[in-house]
Amino acid sequence: MVVVLAFIANILVALAKTAAAAVTGSASLVAEASHSWADAGNEVFLLVADKRSARSSDDEHPLGYGREAYVWSLLAAVGVFTVGAVISVMHGVQELFNPEPASNFGIAYAVLGVSAVLEGASLVQSLVQARRGASKYQRDPVDYVVNGSDATLRGVVAEDSAAIAGLVIAFVGILLHQVTGNPAYDSIGSILIGLLLAGVAIILINQNRRYLVGLNPPERFRVGAGKQLLAVPEISRVTYLHLEFVGPGRVFLVAAVDLTGDLPEEQVAVRIRRIEKEIEKDELIQQAVLTLSVSDEPSLVF
């Protein structure tokens, strides 16, 4: 839902900025229009990410399709860089060497104001969702957005935050242009907007890369998972524990455990399978694989 709202807001804002840029000739507004069109295109990638990553596991993908969220979010981040950042910087540099006077500053300010309302509404909605998710997992909202496994939420919050910052830069650039009569300020605003988008894109690309190559959950999650295993009456100790994100809010768990008692191999296998199914009832666990510990392996402490 938050991605759909962001998409609608970006389309409306992009149309308004494009029209205003054509009327005023402002370099900063051209950059902002490019920014909004790039964001609107990126929302399509994020919508695809949400849909494809939610598919259930099958024989070809026993751990599910959760990592698709990071693939499509990575493509969206690249889009921010190539479309938004490059166009904004190039246009700003061109305007520095071949400046064109802007006019109708009132229209520019009005469009920036309307854009701020629409972008702000989208940002508020995404922050509400972020706070809800952070509260669920008992995490700081900023840490949940920046380092959490929800790639689409991170993408929307980053884009909306960059959009608000870009509007401020554009306003200052246009205002200085109007006050001083020097169009260089407007051009510099366009360049700064492009650099802002590049910075955001690099952060998003790096975060999605980390999840694609395999990332462990935070230590406190590992401790919690270990305690959850030891809480099972049939498990006396844990000697190995591996956790890895396989999608937004989904973790693959592998553990070596020592079972109570001294049952025959066939009965041990049945017990292990039953414990695995119990562990997988946790909505965070995509799949659990348990194996038996070797007697001389040290126990893990949680």
Secondary structure, DSSP 8 states (H G I E B T S, - for coil): -HHHHHHHHHHHHHHHHHHHHHHH--HHHHHHHHHHHHHHHHHHHHHHHHHHHTS---SS-TT-STTHHHHHHHHHHHHIIIIIIHHHHHHHHHHHHS------HHHHHHHHHHHHHHHHHHHHHHHHHHHHHHHHTT--HHHHHHHSS-HHHHHHHHHHHHHHHHHHHHHHHHHHHHHH--THHHHHHHHHHHHHHHHHHHHHHHHHHHHHS-----HHHHHHHHHHHHTSTTEEEEEEEEEEEEETTEEEEEEEEEESS---HHHHHHHHHHHHHHHTTSTTEEEEEEEE--TTS-----
